[in-house]
Amino acid sequence: FAKPRCDPNELAHALIERFGSLHQVLDAPLEELMQVKGVGRSCAVLCKLIPQMGRYYYISRNRDFVQINSGADAVAYFLPRFYGMTVEC
């Protein structure tokens, strides 16, 4: 997505090297992502969408599950709703 017809492996390594881990790449501000050589606005926006899409995926996957009888049930219900959040909600 970042560089059409190119192997994204080099860019992925550069992002991990700069930010330290995948979750830190995805949590990085848009402007900081775009400072990495090869990352344009579209690529940075896509990186920012991944946690949000993951949250919506898990919520839709578990939308019929509403009964909470245990800690594990609470985690299954609430974790997707807060997945990827970096500030208190």
N, C-alpha and C positions, 0 to 999 in steps of 0.2 A: 504494500500500500504506500509505503514511503518512497520507494524507488522502483518504479515499474521495470520489469524484466531484470531485476538484480536480486542476488541472494541477500535476504535481510539479516542473515546471521551476524555479519559485521556490525550492523547498526544495533542489533539486540545486545551484543556484547558491550558496545559503547554506552548504551543506556544503563545496563546493569553496572558497569564500571563507574559511571558518573554518579548514579543514585544508590547503589549498593545492593538492591534486591528488586524483584518484580513488583512487590507491593509498594516499594518506595518510588519506582518508576510511575506506577499508575496513580499514586497519590501526589506526585510532583505537580507544581503549578504549570499551567499551560505555557507561560512565558519561559520557564526554565527548561521545559522539554524542547522548545523550539531553539534553544541555544546549542543543542547537540547537533553537530554537523550531520546533515541528511534528514533531519526531522523538520518538516514544514508544518504549517498550520493544520492541514488535513490529518496528518499522522498524529500530531499532538492531540487533536480533538478526538480521534479514534481511541487513543490511549485513555483519555478521560472518560470515554463512554463505557469502557469495559466493566468497571465496577458497578456502574448503574445498570447495565444490561444484566449482569450477574444477579443483582438484587431483584430485578423484575422477573427474571427467569425463575428464581427460587420461590418468590411470592406466588407466581402463577402456578407453579408446580404443586404447591402446598395449599392452594386457596380453599379446597374443600375440607381441610383439616382444621377444625375449630375447637375440639375438646382438648383441654389441657389438664392432665392428671398426674404429671410428674415433671421433674426438672428437665428431663430429656424432651418432653413434649413442649415445654416452654422454649427451650433452645430451638427446636425445630420450627416453632412459630415465629419467634422474635428475631433470631439471627439473620434471616434473609432481609428483614425490614431495616436492619441497621448495617448490613454488609457494605463495606466500602466507605462508611461514614468516617470522617476525620475530625469532626467537631461534635460536641455534646448536643444531643437532640432531646 
